[in-house]
Amino acid sequence: MDFQNRIWFIGDIQYSNLHDWSEELNKKITDYLVNFDYGEKNCTEIIQLGDVVERAFNYGNVTKWVYKLFSELCKKSAHVYIVLGNHDQKFLNGKSEVFIDFLEEFDNLTIIRKEQEITTNLGFNFLALPYYHHENSLDKYYSNDLPGQFYSNKYDFIVGHVAKKSKLEYMGGVDFSKFNTRDLVLGHIHCRTEESADYYTGSIAPLKINEDTGLPRILKKYEKERGFIDVNIPRMVEYKQSNYGENLEDDPSVITIHDIQDAPSIKEAKFFYKGAYINNIRYQKKGLTFTDTDKKNFIDKKIAFIQMIKENKLTVKRKTFEYIKSLM
């Protein structure tokens, strides 16, 4: 038995029930994380890096999976921390509500809602940078305007549900050059690349076809004597593109999700491929590739414009926003 104190990091989980395959994926994720060997409970702490749930979902079974996972993680570790993610916060009637609030009924679970220094019972010292709605720009606030000691102190590591600013990161991100601590463990970004492999864990499974790329998704472990160790997560989801009428050959060990080329409609594709998970249909028009989702989203240009701003976290001045809408 290894009695070395350790802290584990779990990336974005993104529980959902919006798709035909959501329940199967929820179970696959939960089974893996519940059955994983984190080591001796009294020597183990866990940090989940935010986005326990997807952006949009019906509460229903999602609540069941969230409760099941974290009740088990609390049994397997001395303490569990959740770094609040953007998808964990829902806006209802103009008010913000944290969906995972109910998890704090567990005595050994803490939701980190604002930036703070934490020293755990096992002696790990870290700075946490959760996602929340800041009056200006959260990225700029974290980059330049935190209390001075947050930049000058030397922590074991920094965790956050934020992107790291880089030439390759189109979404902006936090400039960590001002911080004295160089070791980062970050959620929020779902894919790992050669350039970002040291600090992004990636989401537990890809949520879209363009996320089914890059390096393996990982759990990360930190021990003071040994440093960081990465553990590859088994592949859970595979996205495939096939031509309508072709036989679909699925790997039974993973959940296979299909985009079908040149099917008359999603309804007909689902009827033709009974039992298969059909995500989209694709078709060619004037040399460009479109999906059935594209057709639905772009019926209303104003809605599409607003969705683009939200998805890319763009800052648009009100006058500019109103002017562009007037042209549509």
C-alpha positions as a printed NumPy array, in Angstrom:
array([[  0.   ,   0.   ,   0.   ],
       [  1.379,   3.426,  -1.005],
       [  0.924,   5.959,   1.823],
       [  2.446,   8.889,  -0.082],
       [  0.101,  11.899,   0.068],
       [ -1.361,  12.65 ,  -3.359],
       [ -3.91 ,  14.861,  -5.04 ],
       [ -5.784,  13.812,  -8.192],
       [ -7.187,  16.095, -10.902],
       [-10.324,  15.226, -12.893],
       [-11.203,  17.286, -15.973],
       [-14.541,  18.524, -17.354],
       [-17.211,  15.823, -17.001],
       [-20.105,  17.526, -18.825],
       [-22.993,  15.292, -17.725],
       [-25.948,  15.79 , -20.083],
       [-29.219,  14.23 , -21.204],
       [-29.757,  16.093, -24.469],
       [-28.659,  13.354, -26.873],
       [-29.679,   9.798, -27.635],
       [-26.313,   8.601, -26.326],
       [-26.151,  10.834, -23.215],
       [-27.323,   8.223, -20.706],
       [-24.89 ,   5.603, -21.97 ],
       [-22.026,   8.101, -21.851],
       [-23.02 ,   9.302, -18.364],
       [-22.838,   5.705, -17.159],
       [-19.513,   5.059, -18.877],
       [-17.92 ,   8.146, -17.324],
       [-19.336,   7.405, -13.878],
       [-18.286,   3.743, -13.907],
       [-14.734,   4.69 , -14.861],
       [-14.299,   7.437, -12.252],
       [-16.03 ,   5.481,  -9.468],
       [-13.991,   2.318, -10.061],
       [-10.642,   4.06 , -10.563],
       [ -8.014,   3.304,  -7.888],
       [ -7.061,   6.656,  -6.338],
       [ -5.086,   4.994,  -3.54 ],
       [ -5.434,   5.006,   0.233],
       [ -8.341,   7.289,   1.203],
       [ -6.553,   9.074,   4.061],
       [ -3.642,   9.953,   1.75 ],
       [ -5.811,  11.131,  -1.162],
       [ -7.503,  14.379,  -2.138],
       [ -9.283,  15.134,  -5.423],
       [ -9.778,  18.322,  -7.422],
       [-12.443,  18.323, -10.13 ],
       [-11.695,  21.137, -12.595],
       [-15.241,  22.374, -13.285],
       [-18.082,  21.837, -15.773],
       [-19.572,  18.904, -13.927],
       [-22.563,  19.365, -16.247],
       [-23.136,  20.496, -19.846],
       [-24.201,  23.979, -20.897],
       [-27.863,  23.042, -21.403],
       [-29.697,  20.019, -19.996],
       [-32.875,  18.904, -18.294],
       [-32.232,  18.306, -14.59 ],
       [-33.77 ,  14.789, -14.5  ],
       [-31.244,  11.978, -14.589],
       [-28.286,  14.367, -14.649],
       [-28.82 ,  15.017, -10.938],
       [-28.705,  11.268, -10.307],
       [-25.338,  10.842, -12.041],
       [-23.803,  13.905, -10.357],
       [-24.87 ,  12.681,  -6.923],
       [-23.701,   9.129,  -7.565],
       [-20.244,  10.195,  -8.725],
       [-19.46 ,  12.672,  -5.969],
       [-20.902,  10.564,  -3.172],
       [-18.439,   7.846,  -4.236],
       [-15.494,  10.243,  -4.676],
       [-16.123,  11.531,  -1.144],
       [-15.887,   7.944,   0.111],
       [-12.63 ,   7.381,  -1.754],
       [-10.759,  10.519,  -0.659],
       [-10.116,  12.655,   2.397],
       [-11.487,  15.737,   0.616],
       [-12.957,  16.671,  -2.775],
       [-12.705,  20.165,  -4.284],
       [-14.738,  21.37 ,  -7.276],
       [-13.418,  24.416,  -9.141],
       [-16.59 ,  26.119, -10.379],
       [-17.008,  26.011, -14.167],
       [-19.05 ,  28.194, -16.507],
       [-21.524,  25.399, -17.29 ],
       [-22.151,  24.686, -13.606],
       [-23.896,  28.068, -13.335],
       [-27.387,  28.472, -14.776],
       [-29.324,  31.699, -15.306],
       [-33.019,  31.515, -14.484],
       [-35.251,  34.596, -14.514],
       [-32.199,  36.813, -14.57 ],
       [-30.622,  35.169, -11.525],
       [-27.536,  32.976, -11.349],
       [-27.938,  29.536,  -9.805],
       [-25.147,  27.037,  -9.167],
       [-26.563,  23.661, -10.132],
       [-24.098,  21.655,  -8.023],
       [-24.766,  23.551,  -4.745],
       [-26.465,  20.486,  -3.248],
       [-23.155,  18.587,  -3.257],
       [-21.935,  20.592,  -0.281],
       [-24.126,  18.435,   1.918],
       [-21.061,  16.155,   1.917],
       [-18.819,  17.151,   4.829],
       [-15.622,  16.567,   2.863],
       [-16.547,  18.439,  -0.337],
       [-15.846,  22.105,  -1.115],
       [-17.014,  24.107,  -4.138],
       [-14.488,  26.836,  -4.956],
       [-16.494,  29.83 ,  -6.212],
       [-13.964,  32.691,  -6.128],
       [-10.207,  32.974,  -6.453],
       [ -8.459,  31.836,  -3.292],
       [ -5.358,  30.272,  -1.758],
       [ -5.978,  26.872,  -0.217],
       [ -3.807,  24.693,   1.992],
       [ -5.328,  21.224,   2.264],
       [ -5.28 ,  18.913,   5.259],
       [ -2.694,  16.787,   3.455],
       [ -0.394,  19.783,   3.074],
       [ -0.893,  20.788,  -0.563],
       [ -0.878,  24.544,  -1.163],
       [ -2.516,  25.863,  -4.305],
       [ -4.205,  28.865,  -5.911],
       [ -7.666,  28.258,  -7.403],
       [ -9.084,  30.327, -10.276],
       [-12.725,  29.289, -10.848],
       [-14.995,  30.655, -13.539],
       [-17.571,  33.227, -12.514],
       [-19.244,  36.222, -14.115],
       [-16.974,  39.176, -13.476],
       [-18.172,  42.748, -13.991],
       [-15.469,  43.28 , -16.605],
       [-13.263,  40.57 , -18.104],
       [-12.42 ,  37.621, -15.841],
       [ -9.341,  36.811, -17.961],
       [ -7.999,  40.352, -17.573],
       [ -8.829,  40.395, -13.859],
       [ -6.924,  37.164, -13.262],
       [ -4.048,  38.339, -15.477],
       [ -3.467,  41.74 , -13.855],
       [ -5.724,  42.714, -10.951],
       [ -5.565,  39.994,  -8.297],
       [ -4.125,  40.763,  -4.844],
       [ -0.344,  41.017,  -5.145],
       [  0.453,  37.938,  -3.074],
       [ -1.396,  35.72 ,  -5.558],
       [  1.24 ,  36.605,  -8.154],
       [  4.297,  36.583,  -5.857],
       [  3.567,  33.492,  -3.744],
       [  5.027,  30.176,  -4.776],
       [  2.32 ,  27.47 ,  -4.709],
       [  2.585,  23.759,  -5.391],
       [  0.385,  24.468,  -8.418],
       [ -2.409,  26.67 ,  -9.784],
       [ -5.744,  25.12 , -10.771],
       [ -8.491,  26.807, -12.723],
       [-11.457,  26.636, -15.036],
       [ -9.888,  29.086, -17.466],
       [ -7.944,  29.027, -20.696],
       [ -4.236,  29.868, -20.771],
       [ -3.467,  32.719, -23.115],
       [ -1.407,  31.606, -26.086],
       [ -0.967,  32.322, -29.774],
       [ -3.074,  29.255, -30.541],
       [ -5.951,  30.032, -28.14 ],
       [ -8.617,  31.959, -30.074],
       [-10.796,  32.338, -26.966],
       [ -8.357,  34.672, -25.215],
       [ -7.304,  33.358, -21.834],
       [ -5.356,  34.233, -18.715],
       [ -1.807,  35.55 , -19.038],
       [  0.105,  33.538, -16.426],
       [  3.451,  35.284, -17.008],
       [  2.934,  37.487, -13.928],
       [  2.537,  34.497, -11.587],
       [  5.517,  33.119,  -9.67 ],
       [  4.017,  29.606,  -9.879],
       [  4.591,  27.858, -13.201],
       [  2.8  ,  24.52 , -12.652],
       [ -0.785,  24.767, -13.958],
       [ -3.637,  22.241, -14.087],
       [ -6.575,  23.613, -16.076],
       [-10.039,  22.555, -17.17 ],
       [-12.365,  24.445, -19.552],
       [-10.555,  23.501, -22.794],
       [-11.693,  20.065, -23.956],
       [ -8.755,  19.008, -26.142],
       [ -5.047,  18.582, -25.445],
       [ -2.344,  19.346, -27.987],
       [  1.444,  18.992, -27.948],
       [  1.642,  22.67 , -26.969],
       [ -0.897,  22.437, -24.111],
       [ -0.328,  18.887, -22.84 ],
       [  1.432,  19.988, -19.658],
       [ -1.509,  21.965, -18.264],
       [ -4.823,  20.829, -19.843],
       [ -6.309,  17.487, -18.8  ],
       [ -8.963,  17.624, -21.532],
       [-12.587,  16.714, -20.891],
       [-13.263,  13.113, -19.879],
       [-14.767,  12.449, -23.344],
       [-15.127,  14.533, -26.528],
       [-18.471,  16.32 , -26.873],
       [-18.241,  17.173, -30.578],
       [-16.694,  15.701, -33.69 ],
       [-14.018,  18.426, -33.757],
       [-12.997,  17.479, -30.194],
       [-12.272,  13.875, -31.166],
       [ -8.657,  14.775, -31.925],
       [ -5.329,  15.415, -30.287],
       [ -3.632,  13.694, -27.383],
       [ -5.278,  11.261, -24.939],
       [ -7.459,  12.717, -22.205],
       [ -5.925,  12.247, -18.786],
       [ -6.334,  12.119, -15.055],
       [ -3.441,  13.87 , -13.375],
       [ -1.791,  13.076, -10.027],
       [  0.549,  15.24 ,  -7.973],
       [  2.862,  14.14 ,  -5.168],
       [  5.386,  16.487,  -3.563],
       [  8.246,  14.005,  -3.918],
       [  7.42 ,  12.701,  -7.396],
       [  5.761,  15.682,  -9.06 ],
       [  3.051,  15.208, -11.691],
       [  2.038,  11.873, -13.206],
       [ -0.429,  11.548, -16.114],
       [ -2.807,   8.604, -16.453],
       [ -4.467,   8.145, -19.844],
       [ -8.256,   7.78 , -19.785],
       [ -9.581,   4.921, -21.958],
       [-11.269,   6.078, -25.146],
       [-15.014,   6.332, -24.467],
       [-16.435,   8.02 , -27.584],
       [-15.634,   7.905, -31.293],
       [-17.118,  10.193, -33.946],
       [-17.381,   8.865, -37.502],
       [-18.482,  10.225, -40.879],
       [-20.116,   7.778, -43.295],
       [-21.95 ,   7.975, -46.595],
       [-25.681,   7.295, -46.52 ],
       [-26.327,   3.626, -47.347],
       [-22.939,   2.358, -46.193],
       [-22.727,  -0.28 , -43.479],
       [-21.722,   1.188, -40.123],
       [-18.937,  -0.722, -38.414],
       [-18.817,   0.265, -34.749],
       [-16.269,  -0.677, -32.096],
       [-18.344,  -2.229, -29.274],
       [-15.885,  -0.983, -26.646],
       [-16.688,   2.699, -27.328],
       [-19.783,   4.792, -28.008],
       [-19.811,   5.557, -31.729],
       [-21.598,   8.69 , -32.929],
       [-22.192,   9.189, -36.647],
       [-22.461,  12.059, -39.074],
       [-24.079,  10.761, -42.277],
       [-23.204,  12.254, -45.662],
       [-26.067,  12.958, -48.107],
       [-28.922,  11.439, -46.107],
       [-32.331,  12.974, -46.957],
       [-32.873,  13.967, -43.296],
       [-31.816,  13.022, -39.783],
       [-35.198,  11.32 , -39.317],
       [-34.613,   9.089, -42.352],
       [-30.99 ,   8.43 , -41.355],
       [-32.125,   7.288, -37.889],
       [-34.807,   5.063, -39.463],
       [-32.288,   3.542, -41.905],
       [-29.667,   2.966, -39.189],
       [-31.905,   1.765, -36.376],
       [-30.035,   1.483, -33.094],
       [-27.112,   3.661, -34.23 ],
       [-26.377,   7.08 , -32.751],
       [-26.861,   9.699, -35.491],
       [-25.593,  13.162, -34.65 ],
       [-25.965,  15.049, -37.937],
       [-26.379,  14.705, -41.665],
       [-23.964,  16.437, -44.008],
       [-24.493,  17.657, -47.531],
       [-22.612,  19.601, -50.18 ],
       [-23.794,  22.919, -51.6  ],
       [-21.71 ,  25.054, -53.934],
       [-18.548,  23.291, -52.836],
       [-19.196,  23.837, -49.114],
       [-20.189,  21.255, -46.499],
       [-23.242,  21.954, -44.356],
       [-24.988,  19.993, -41.622],
       [-28.616,  19.686, -40.66 ],
       [-27.719,  21.684, -37.532],
       [-26.424,  24.51 , -39.722],
       [-29.768,  24.727, -41.526],
       [-31.674,  24.983, -38.249],
       [-29.291,  27.472, -36.612],
       [-29.14 ,  29.904, -39.498],
       [-32.828,  30.278, -40.218],
       [-32.715,  33.351, -37.948],
       [-29.533,  35.356, -38.627],
       [-29.881,  37.444, -35.466],
       [-30.08 ,  34.353, -33.265],
       [-27.056,  32.912, -35.063],
       [-25.106,  36.151, -34.455],
       [-25.933,  36.138, -30.728],
       [-25.02 ,  32.433, -30.48 ],
       [-21.655,  33.125, -32.138],
       [-20.885,  35.833, -29.554],
       [-21.788,  33.512, -26.655],
       [-19.943,  30.452, -27.937],
       [-16.728,  32.389, -28.678],
       [-16.98 ,  34.592, -25.537],
       [-16.6  ,  37.738, -27.63 ],
       [-16.925,  41.247, -26.209],
       [-19.033,  43.432, -28.505],
       [-19.896,  47.054, -27.696],
       [-23.619,  47.755, -27.523],
       [-23.567,  50.279, -30.412],
       [-21.691,  47.812, -32.614],
       [-24.05 ,  45.008, -31.587],
       [-27.166,  47.041, -32.453],
       [-25.662,  48.214, -35.74 ],
       [-24.815,  44.683, -36.911],
       [-28.292,  43.444, -35.922],
       [-29.853,  46.281, -37.95 ],
       [-28.077,  45.017, -41.055],
       [-29.563,  41.53 , -40.771]])
